[in-house]
Amino acid sequence: MLTLLGSDHRELVSKTWEGNFDDLEVDQAERAQSLFEYGNHLSPKVFVNLESRRIVVQQEWIDGITPINSERPYVTIRALADSIDQFHALGLVHGDLCFSNVGLKDGKVFIFDWEPVLVIRHADRKIEYRTTRFAFHPTDLKRQKISFLSDRLAFICLFLQIVNARYRGLDIAEKYFQEIQHLSEIHRDCATLANVLPKLDFLSENLPPLVATTFGSSL
């Protein structure tokens, strides 16, 4: 593991990924370059070393992170939407926004595991994607490229997990995946996810298990 040490000798960053820059596909190289340029704007910060055609991606070490099953779910949802909007505005796409890659500390959202490579290309040309189904839009799967659309889909699935608890939320996402996919598509032209939040009462109208959940004004 590659680490940087602070004055108190505690670990400040931990390695998340490393490989050869020349092995990256065009879209992966673009993701790596974007992380190199804008990683210091993320939370935790991401550091990219591109020396000697070798790429090492590291992220800042943050203590005291807790899961996103917050006691104030709508505050968490709003903070998550704002965080995603911020890195989308920089042209960054995460591509694997699953429950285990998001955490909280003092009400602030932290997003982990930024990898420029979310795809493993095998010798037989079959492709395996290193991301969850609930964070990968079928359109991106078809064209074999991660885009903002996948992050939008993932946000709605995380919305369900935050409001309904993780595994119940996943069950709902599985059952109504096509409706969620459609919702992520019809709102993809909205300026920000924060602007989409009031429209998520669409879920309460179309997903029976969520009828009892309070939407709209609670956001």
Residue frames relative to the residue before (quaternion, step in Angstrom):
aa qw qx qy qz dx dy dz
M 1.0000 0.0000 0.0000 0.0000 0.00 0.00 0.00
L 0.3040 -0.7302 0.5837 0.1836 3.56 -1.00 0.84
T 0.0250 0.8128 -0.5799 0.0500 3.55 -0.82 0.98
L 0.2445 -0.6920 0.6476 0.2048 3.52 -1.33 0.33
L 0.2383 -0.7968 0.5430 0.1159 3.57 -0.91 0.89
G 0.3738 -0.7141 0.5492 0.2207 3.54 -1.02 0.85
S 0.7440 -0.4081 0.2783 0.4500 3.55 -1.32 -0.02
D 0.6991 0.4237 -0.2691 0.5092 3.57 1.17 -0.54
H 0.4948 -0.7112 0.3815 0.3222 3.57 1.36 0.32
R 0.4732 0.6289 -0.4951 0.3681 3.59 1.08 0.49
E 0.5870 -0.5970 0.4158 0.3551 3.55 -1.17 0.57
L 0.2297 -0.7957 0.5492 0.1114 3.57 -0.81 1.02
V 0.7984 0.0927 -0.0520 0.5927 3.57 1.08 -0.63
S 0.1793 -0.7703 0.6013 0.1137 3.54 -1.18 0.53
K 0.5375 -0.6460 0.4369 0.3208 3.56 -1.00 0.80
T 0.1559 -0.7870 0.5886 0.0993 3.56 -1.02 0.79
W 0.8037 -0.0988 0.0913 0.5796 3.60 1.05 -0.66
E 0.0680 0.7835 -0.6177 0.0002 3.57 -1.19 0.55
G 0.1678 0.7787 -0.5885 0.1387 3.56 -1.15 0.62
N 0.6192 -0.5277 0.4212 0.4009 3.56 -1.30 -0.25
F 0.4804 -0.6888 0.4634 0.2830 3.56 -0.77 1.04
D 0.6586 0.5347 -0.3117 0.4279 3.60 1.00 -0.79
D 0.6289 0.5408 -0.3348 0.4472 3.60 1.23 -0.30
L 0.5568 0.6375 -0.3834 0.3696 3.58 1.24 -0.28
E 0.4649 -0.6182 0.5514 0.3125 3.52 -1.22 0.59
V 0.7100 -0.4703 0.2976 0.4315 3.60 -1.23 0.37
D 0.7016 0.4618 -0.2865 0.4609 3.60 0.80 -0.97
Q 0.6269 0.5281 -0.3358 0.4641 3.59 1.12 -0.64
A 0.6354 0.5205 -0.3216 0.4712 3.58 1.02 -0.80
E 0.6293 0.5283 -0.3275 0.4665 3.58 1.07 -0.74
R 0.6373 0.5176 -0.3201 0.4728 3.58 1.02 -0.81
A 0.6491 0.5188 -0.3098 0.4621 3.57 0.97 -0.88
Q 0.6592 0.5055 -0.3048 0.4659 3.58 0.96 -0.87
S 0.6446 0.5149 -0.3200 0.4658 3.59 1.01 -0.79
L 0.6393 0.5094 -0.3223 0.4774 3.58 1.01 -0.78
F 0.6164 0.5499 -0.3306 0.4564 3.57 1.05 -0.80
E 0.7310 0.4482 -0.2366 0.4569 3.59 0.93 -0.92
Y 0.8352 0.2481 -0.0709 0.4856 3.57 0.90 -0.94
G 0.3843 0.7689 -0.4549 0.2324 3.60 1.24 0.03
N 0.6305 0.5452 -0.3420 0.4339 3.59 1.13 -0.54
H 0.6154 0.5302 -0.3489 0.4673 3.60 1.30 -0.08
L 0.5935 0.5921 -0.3567 0.4121 3.60 1.26 -0.20
S 0.2308 -0.7460 0.6031 0.1628 3.56 -1.32 0.25
P 0.4228 -0.3248 -0.7892 0.3048 1.60 -0.84 2.37
K 0.6213 -0.5374 0.4089 0.3975 3.57 -1.25 0.37
V 0.2303 -0.7543 0.6012 0.1285 3.56 -1.17 0.69
F 0.1544 -0.7886 0.5928 0.0536 3.55 -0.93 0.99
V 0.0961 -0.8002 0.5917 0.0179 3.57 -0.85 1.01
N 0.1407 -0.7664 0.6242 0.0568 3.56 -0.87 1.03
L 0.0846 -0.8237 0.5606 0.0021 3.58 -0.65 1.13
E 0.3267 0.7764 -0.4885 0.2276 3.60 1.16 0.43
S 0.8666 0.1083 -0.0912 0.4785 3.55 -1.22 0.74
R 0.6170 -0.5859 0.3294 0.4093 3.58 1.11 0.81
R 0.5476 0.5466 -0.4105 0.4826 3.54 1.26 0.41
I 0.1581 -0.8011 0.5713 0.0829 3.58 -0.87 0.86
V 0.0206 -0.7691 0.6384 -0.0205 3.53 -0.94 0.99
V 0.1236 -0.7856 0.6051 0.0370 3.58 -0.75 1.09
Q 0.0100 0.7954 -0.6037 0.0520 3.56 -0.76 1.10
Q 0.1836 -0.7782 0.5845 0.1382 3.56 -1.20 0.41
E 0.6226 -0.5663 0.4078 0.3541 3.51 -1.21 0.67
W 0.3963 -0.7071 0.5371 0.2333 3.56 -1.04 0.82
I 0.0382 -0.7951 0.6050 -0.0168 3.59 -0.76 1.09
D 0.2777 -0.7632 0.5615 0.1586 3.59 -0.77 1.03
G 0.8134 0.3526 -0.2076 0.4134 3.55 -1.29 0.38
I 0.3641 0.7280 -0.5025 0.2915 3.59 1.15 0.52
T 0.1307 -0.7839 0.6034 0.0662 3.58 -0.98 0.86
P 0.6257 -0.5379 0.3962 0.4029 3.62 -1.21 0.42
I 0.5697 -0.6432 0.4098 0.3063 3.56 -1.24 0.43
N 0.4312 0.6575 -0.5012 0.3614 3.61 1.15 0.40
S 0.0115 -0.8641 0.5006 -0.0513 3.52 0.62 1.26
E 0.5141 -0.6127 0.4969 0.3367 3.55 -1.24 0.45
R 0.7183 0.3108 -0.2151 0.5841 3.58 1.28 -0.25
P 0.1516 -0.8684 0.4629 0.0931 3.58 0.52 1.19
Y 0.6894 0.4889 -0.3072 0.4373 3.60 0.91 -0.81
V 0.5854 0.5379 -0.3649 0.4847 3.58 1.19 -0.52
T 0.6473 0.5160 -0.3070 0.4696 3.57 1.02 -0.86
I 0.6483 0.5229 -0.3163 0.4541 3.58 0.94 -0.90
R 0.6575 0.5012 -0.3097 0.4696 3.57 0.93 -0.88
A 0.6610 0.5029 -0.3090 0.4634 3.60 0.93 -0.89
L 0.6427 0.5179 -0.3216 0.4640 3.59 1.02 -0.80
A 0.6416 0.5189 -0.3218 0.4643 3.60 0.95 -0.87
D 0.6614 0.5055 -0.3091 0.4599 3.59 0.93 -0.89
S 0.6506 0.5267 -0.3141 0.4479 3.58 0.99 -0.87
I 0.6619 0.4892 -0.3007 0.4819 3.59 0.95 -0.89
D 0.6252 0.5415 -0.3358 0.4508 3.58 0.98 -0.83
Q 0.6502 0.5402 -0.3200 0.4278 3.57 0.97 -0.87
F 0.7441 0.3761 -0.2663 0.4837 3.61 0.78 -0.84
H 0.5608 0.5557 -0.4016 0.4642 3.61 1.17 -0.34
A 0.6285 0.5442 -0.3331 0.4448 3.59 1.03 -0.75
L 0.6652 0.4732 -0.2874 0.5010 3.58 1.22 -0.48
G 0.5424 -0.6283 0.3942 0.3945 3.57 1.30 -0.09
L 0.5182 0.6392 -0.4109 0.3924 3.57 1.27 0.25
V 0.1170 -0.7574 0.6397 0.0587 3.56 -1.12 0.80
H 0.3727 -0.7383 0.5120 0.2321 3.59 -0.82 0.94
G 0.2101 -0.8387 0.4773 0.1571 3.59 0.75 -1.04
D 0.7875 0.1693 -0.1215 0.5800 3.61 1.22 -0.15
L 0.1668 0.8186 -0.5257 0.1605 3.55 0.83 1.05
C 0.1752 0.7796 -0.5728 0.1827 3.54 0.28 1.30
F 0.7457 -0.4375 0.2752 0.4204 3.56 -1.31 0.35
S 0.7134 0.4735 -0.2613 0.4456 3.59 0.91 -0.92
N 0.6749 0.4833 -0.2988 0.4709 3.60 1.24 -0.22
V 0.6799 0.4103 -0.2801 0.5394 3.57 1.30 0.22
G 0.0327 0.8078 -0.5868 0.0453 3.57 -0.97 0.87
L 0.3449 -0.7281 0.5604 0.1921 3.56 -1.36 0.19
K 0.0968 0.7461 -0.6587 0.0140 3.50 -1.30 0.53
D 0.8399 -0.0616 -0.0087 0.5392 3.56 -0.67 1.15
G 0.7219 -0.4606 0.2375 0.4585 3.56 0.99 0.88
K 0.6155 0.5376 -0.3481 0.4594 3.60 1.26 -0.04
V 0.3860 -0.7237 0.5303 0.2144 3.55 -1.03 0.85
F 0.0862 -0.7671 0.6344 0.0402 3.56 -1.05 0.87
I 0.1540 -0.7937 0.5862 0.0514 3.56 -0.92 0.97
F 0.1913 -0.8316 0.5205 0.0308 3.55 -0.71 1.18
D 0.8108 0.3591 -0.2264 0.4029 3.49 -1.51 -0.08
W 0.1524 0.7683 -0.5914 0.1918 3.52 0.56 1.24
E 0.0588 0.7915 -0.6039 0.0740 3.57 -0.57 1.14
P 0.3984 -0.6965 0.5281 0.2779 3.60 -0.90 0.79
V 0.7303 0.3621 -0.2037 0.5422 3.56 1.22 -0.53
L 0.0146 0.7903 -0.6110 0.0422 3.55 -0.54 1.21
V 0.6827 0.4538 -0.2575 0.5116 3.56 1.31 0.10
I 0.1470 -0.7448 0.6429 0.1018 3.57 -1.06 0.81
R 0.1457 -0.7945 0.5848 0.0742 3.58 -0.61 1.09
H 0.2633 -0.7988 0.5286 0.1147 3.56 -0.57 1.19
A 0.6733 -0.5147 0.3525 0.3970 3.56 -1.26 0.42
D 0.6968 0.4585 -0.2737 0.4788 3.58 1.09 -0.68
R 0.5491 -0.6631 0.3479 0.3711 3.56 1.37 0.31
K 0.4749 0.6250 -0.4764 0.3962 3.57 1.20 0.13
I 0.2613 -0.7880 0.5464 0.1107 3.56 -1.04 0.76
E 0.0987 -0.7718 0.6267 0.0416 3.54 -0.95 0.94
Y 0.2354 -0.7914 0.5510 0.1213 3.56 -0.72 1.05
R 0.2875 -0.7639 0.5589 0.1463 3.54 -0.82 1.05
T 0.5587 0.5216 -0.4513 0.4604 3.53 0.45 1.26
T 0.5482 -0.6375 0.4233 0.3376 3.57 -1.15 0.49
R 0.6461 -0.5267 0.3904 0.3909 3.57 -1.23 0.48
F 0.7116 0.4637 -0.2568 0.4611 3.56 1.01 -0.80
A 0.6958 0.3952 -0.2849 0.5278 3.59 1.27 0.21
F 0.6864 0.4438 -0.2541 0.5171 3.58 1.29 0.18
H 0.3070 -0.7809 0.5162 0.1718 3.57 -0.36 1.22
P 0.5685 -0.6227 0.4135 0.3436 3.64 -0.93 0.83
T 0.6028 0.5516 -0.3653 0.4460 3.61 1.08 -0.61
D 0.6598 0.4883 -0.3017 0.4851 3.58 1.02 -0.81
L 0.6073 0.5504 -0.3474 0.4557 3.57 1.07 -0.71
K 0.6652 0.5157 -0.2984 0.4500 3.56 0.95 -0.91
R 0.7708 0.3379 -0.1950 0.5037 3.59 0.90 -0.85
Q 0.3901 -0.7727 0.4324 0.2524 3.56 1.40 0.11
K 0.6269 0.4775 -0.3627 0.4974 3.51 0.87 1.04
I 0.3956 -0.7106 0.5331 0.2331 3.56 -0.92 0.92
S 0.0256 0.8025 -0.5947 0.0393 3.61 -0.94 0.90
F 0.7322 -0.3864 0.3216 0.4596 3.54 -1.38 -0.05
L 0.5678 0.6197 -0.3777 0.3885 3.58 1.12 -0.63
S 0.6459 0.5163 -0.3199 0.4625 3.59 1.01 -0.78
D 0.6505 0.5041 -0.3221 0.4679 3.59 0.97 -0.78
R 0.6268 0.5283 -0.3395 0.4614 3.61 1.07 -0.68
L 0.6353 0.5123 -0.3165 0.4836 3.56 0.99 -0.85
A 0.6676 0.5133 -0.2966 0.4504 3.57 0.90 -0.96
F 0.6254 0.5472 -0.3394 0.4408 3.57 1.02 -0.79
I 0.6638 0.4926 -0.3139 0.4671 3.60 0.91 -0.85
C 0.6468 0.5028 -0.3192 0.4764 3.59 1.01 -0.77
L 0.6417 0.4954 -0.3214 0.4894 3.61 1.05 -0.69
F 0.5641 0.5851 -0.3651 0.4541 3.56 1.12 -0.68
L 0.6806 0.4905 -0.2825 0.4651 3.57 0.87 -0.98
Q 0.6739 0.4991 -0.2945 0.4583 3.58 0.99 -0.83
I 0.6531 0.5081 -0.3173 0.4633 3.59 1.02 -0.76
V 0.7044 0.4690 -0.2625 0.4635 3.58 0.93 -0.91
N 0.8130 0.2997 -0.1108 0.4868 3.58 0.93 -0.94
A 0.5245 -0.5753 0.4012 0.4826 3.60 1.36 -0.04
R 0.7031 -0.5550 0.2525 0.3660 3.52 -1.08 0.88
Y 0.7946 0.3564 -0.2063 0.4462 3.58 0.46 -1.16
R 0.5951 0.5163 -0.3737 0.4896 3.58 1.11 -0.51
G 0.6358 0.5335 -0.3245 0.4538 3.57 1.01 -0.78
L 0.6464 0.5078 -0.3123 0.4763 3.58 1.03 -0.78
D 0.6195 0.5368 -0.3422 0.4593 3.58 1.04 -0.76
I 0.6588 0.4942 -0.3041 0.4788 3.58 0.97 -0.86
A 0.6472 0.5252 -0.3154 0.4536 3.57 0.97 -0.87
E 0.6425 0.5175 -0.3160 0.4685 3.57 1.04 -0.77
K 0.6938 0.4966 -0.2807 0.4397 3.56 0.85 -0.97
Y 0.8025 0.2461 -0.0995 0.5343 3.56 0.99 -0.84
F 0.1641 0.8444 -0.4984 0.1075 3.56 1.14 0.65
Q 0.6541 0.5181 -0.3291 0.4420 3.60 0.92 -0.80
E 0.6462 0.5065 -0.3240 0.4700 3.59 1.00 -0.78
I 0.6503 0.5077 -0.3096 0.4726 3.57 1.01 -0.82
Q 0.6116 0.5415 -0.3382 0.4672 3.57 1.03 -0.80
H 0.6630 0.5023 -0.3014 0.4662 3.58 0.92 -0.93
L 0.6425 0.5293 -0.3224 0.4506 3.58 0.96 -0.87
S 0.6613 0.4996 -0.3130 0.4638 3.59 0.94 -0.80
E 0.6681 0.5060 -0.2966 0.4579 3.58 1.12 -0.63
I 0.7023 0.4771 -0.2972 0.4369 3.60 0.83 -0.89
H 0.7272 0.3920 -0.2442 0.5079 3.59 1.18 -0.41
R 0.4114 0.7488 -0.4599 0.2419 3.60 1.20 0.10
D 0.6669 0.4960 -0.3139 0.4590 3.60 1.19 -0.37
C 0.4566 0.6593 -0.4667 0.3730 3.59 1.27 0.03
A 0.6075 -0.6064 0.3691 0.3564 3.56 -1.03 0.78
T 0.8187 -0.0055 0.0521 0.5718 3.57 0.86 -0.92
L 0.5951 -0.5435 0.4443 0.3912 3.54 -1.28 0.34
A 0.5797 0.5843 -0.3771 0.4247 3.58 1.09 -0.62
N 0.6633 0.4902 -0.3028 0.4776 3.59 1.07 -0.70
V 0.6296 0.5425 -0.3238 0.4521 3.56 1.22 -0.51
L 0.5280 0.6907 -0.3978 0.2931 3.58 1.08 -0.70
P 0.6809 0.4728 -0.3323 0.4499 3.67 0.75 -0.80
K 0.6468 0.5310 -0.3203 0.4440 3.59 1.16 -0.50
L 0.5389 0.6543 -0.4019 0.3463 3.60 1.21 -0.20
D 0.4344 0.6474 -0.4999 0.3772 3.60 1.20 0.20
F 0.4163 0.6849 -0.4512 0.3925 3.57 1.36 -0.10
L 0.6280 0.5493 -0.3349 0.4379 3.57 1.05 -0.76
S 0.6753 0.5048 -0.3105 0.4391 3.58 0.89 -0.89
E 0.6652 0.5030 -0.3010 0.4625 3.57 1.15 -0.57
N 0.7905 0.3480 -0.1469 0.4821 3.56 1.07 -0.72
L 0.7208 0.3550 -0.2328 0.5479 3.57 1.24 -0.26
P 0.3824 -0.7830 0.4384 0.2202 3.61 -0.08 1.27
P 0.6623 0.5174 -0.3522 0.4119 3.69 0.82 -0.76
L 0.7042 0.4753 -0.2716 0.4521 3.60 1.18 -0.39
V 0.3733 0.7702 -0.4680 0.2201 3.58 1.27 -0.06
A 0.7056 0.4789 -0.2697 0.4473 3.59 0.99 -0.80
T 0.5658 0.6143 -0.3827 0.3950 3.58 1.27 -0.21
T 0.3969 -0.7161 0.5221 0.2389 3.57 -0.99 0.81
F 0.0773 -0.7985 0.5971 0.0011 3.55 -0.84 1.09
G 0.7213 0.5109 -0.2895 0.3672 3.51 -1.29 -0.47
S 0.8480 0.1636 -0.0849 0.4969 3.56 -0.32 -1.25
S 0.6047 0.5746 -0.3568 0.4206 3.60 1.17 -0.52
L 0.6069 0.5521 -0.3567 0.4468 3.58 1.20 -0.43
